[in-house]
Amino acid sequence: MLEEILRQKRAEVAQLSESMLRNVRPSTRNISYALGTGRENMTLFAELKRRDPWSGEIRPDLDLVGLADTLQRVGIAGLVVDTEGLYWGGSRDDLIALDRHGIQIPIVRNDFIVEELQLYESRRAGADSVLLRVGLLDDDALKSALRVVASMHMVGIVLVYTSAELDRALATDAVVIAISNRDLETGAVDLGRTLELATRVPSSRSVLACFGIGSAADVQMLRGSVDAVCIGSALLQAPDPIAFLTALAGA
């Protein structure tokens, strides 16, 4: 799966123009405010996607803008938007639609970033932050990506899965570390991964727990260990997403 995605990403990058580099307006939605005031005040992010490789179709008819508008009105801290097309059913057009609608909360692009042009593309489409997968970037590329996003007043969220990847993330000046609970190859979920790795992240940096978080019990387990959690499939499949979020917030 990963190799197929990376081939597609490189093909997409080849279609991008270097005009992306010019006249990029800076981000004004600061994700730092969405990460609360410490791990004792954990906030909730919503992951927006139509499908994924493990659940299959989740919300193929997703009204992305309508749901995002509702979520921001009930207090969700930020949106993680999956723009990968082959397996998640998204595109940069989703970012553009949210930005044009005037969404006020931070928008994080979740994709497979392998080239610098994708960072400029992300900002031009309306993203305020991007997930940078440590497993896809060498140390120089990772540090360069963080500098590029900072130049556009964006925040690079460094996504890790293993202890070795966390070592590399902590060697950068990234202010937000995201920890994935899901093995990308197998789909297996282990919330203990976040609990283990988060203890190594100093309080001067924020921790966002991502993927595979599906219940109030999961949120309660992570409370106090991370600054924010990202809820995806469980929220999108809930009969009443707002009631579901209310239950999570009270966990």
N, C-alpha and C positions, 0 to 999 in steps of 0.2 A: 504493500500500500504506500509506504513512505516514498519509495523510489518513483512510483507513478506520480505521486503528488509533486515531487521535486522536479520531475521532467516537465510537468504542466506549468509549474511556477516559472521555470526558466524560459519556457515558451512565451508565457505572459510578459515576463520582463523584457524579452526581445521586442515586444510590440510597444513598449513604453518609449516615449520621446524624452530627450534631455530637456525639452521645454518645461518638464516637470520641475526642474531646478529653479526656475525663475518665478519671481513674484508670488512666493508662497506666503500667505497670511499666517501669522502665528496663532497658536491655540490660545483661547481665552477661558476654557473650562479646565480648571486645575484639579487634577485627580487627587492631589494631596489633601484637599478639603473633604474628599469622599472617603478617606481612609480613617476617619474618626480621630480621636485624640489619644490613641493608645490601645493596647490589646484588651484592656478591660472594657472598652467601648466598641466592640466589634460591629462593623457595618455589613450590609448585604449588597452584592452586585448580582445582576441578572445576565445570564448568557443567552443570547438570542440566536437560534439556529432552526433550520427546517428539518434536518436529519443528522445522523451521525453514523459512523461505521458499525457501531455496536447495537444501537437501538433501532436502526433503520429509519423509516419515516416517523417523524415526531409531530411536526406541524407543517405539512407541505403547503397549507393554505394560510400560513402565518401572515397576519396583518402586522408587520414589523413596526410601522410607525404608530399605529393605533395602540398596540400593546406597550410600546416604549412610553408613549404619552401618559397612559394610565399608570404605569409603574413609577414614573417620576412624580406624579401627583400624589401617590401614596407613600413616597419617601424612600424609594430605592436609591442607593448611593451612586450607582454608575451602571453602565451597560457594557458587556463584553460581546462584541458582534463577530460571529464566525463568517468570514468572507471567502473561505475556501469553497470551490464549486463542486469538485468531483464527488466528495464524500459528505460534505456538510450543506451543500445546496445554497451557498451564499455567493456574494460578489461585492465589489467595491460600490456598486450601485446602492447597496443597503446603507452604507455609510453616507452616501450623498443624500439619500432620501431623508435620513434622520437629521442631518445637518440642515437641510433646506426647510424642514418642518420647524426648526427652531428648538430642538431638544436642548434643555438647559444643563443636564447632568453630563459628566464626562463619558466619552465614547472611546472604548478600547478596541482596537482591531486585533482579532485573533486569526492569524493566518500563518503561513510558513515563509518567513522573511529570510531571503538568502542573498538579496542584492540591495545596495543603497538606494537605488531608484524606487524601490517599493516603499521606502520610508517617506519620500517626498510624495509619492502617489497617495499614501495613507493620509497625510495631512491635507493635501488638496481635496481629497474626498470627504474630509470632515472629522477624521479621527484625532483625538487628543492624546492618545497613547497607543503604543503597540506592544504586543507580547513578543519578546525576543527569545527564541528557543536556544538555550545554550548548546544543545546537542547538534545544532545546525551551523554554528558559527565558531570559528577559531577565536583565540583571545584577542588578536588585533582587530578582527572584524566586529567582535562584540563591543569593544571599547569605542571603535569608530562609529558604530551604530548609535551608541549612547550619546556621543558628541553631536551627531547629526540631528537626532530628535530634540536634544536640548536646544540646539540653535533655532528650532521652530517653536520653542516654549512647550514642547511635548514632554511626556515622561516615558522613558523606556522601561518597561516592566520585564525583568529578566526571569524567564521561566526555567525551572530546574526540576529534575526528576530523581537524580541520584546525589549521593553525598559528594562525589567527585565534581559533579556539575555545580553544586552549591559552593564548593571551594573556589571554583572559577568565578562564579557570580560575586562572591564576597571580595575577590581581588579587583573588582571594578568599583566605580563610584556610584553604582545603581542605588537609588533610594527606595525602590520597591522590588522585592523578591517574590515571585509567584512560585508556589510549589504545586506540582501536578500530582494528584492522587491516582492517576490512571496510567497504566502501562500502554503506550501508544500501539505497541505491536500486538498485545494480547487482549487489551480492553479491561484487564483485571484492575480492580479498585482496592486501594488500601489506605484508609484514612490515617493509619498509624505512621505512614510516611511523612505526612505533614507534621504530626505531633513530634516525631523524631527530629526532623530537619529544622523545624521552627525554633527549637531550643538553641540552635547555633547562630541564629540571626540576631544581632544586637538590636536593642530597642530604638536605636537611632535610625533604623531602616524599617520600613513597613513590610508586613507579610500578607500576601493574598493567597488563600487556599482555593485551588481550582479543581473542578471536574470530579464527578462521582459523588457529590454531596447531595443527598436526596431526601432528608427527613429532619424533623425537629431534633431527633436524637443525635444525628450527625452534627448539627449546628451546636448543640449543647456540648458535645464531645470536644469541639474545637474552640469553644469560647474560652477566652483568656490566653490562648496560645497564638492566635493570629489577629491581625488588624481588620481583616475582611474575609468573607467567603463568597464564592461565586456559585450561584444556583442555576442549573440549566434544564436538563430534561424533566426533572420532577416538577419544576415550576410550569413548564410549557405543557405538560400533560395533565396538570391539575384541573379538575372540573371548574374550580373557582380560584384562579391564580392569586387574587387579592387576599382571600381568606387563607390560602396556603402561606403567603408571605407574612401575614399577620401572625400566624402560628409560629413561623420560624423566628420572627423578631422577638417573640416572647419566650423562646426556648432558653 
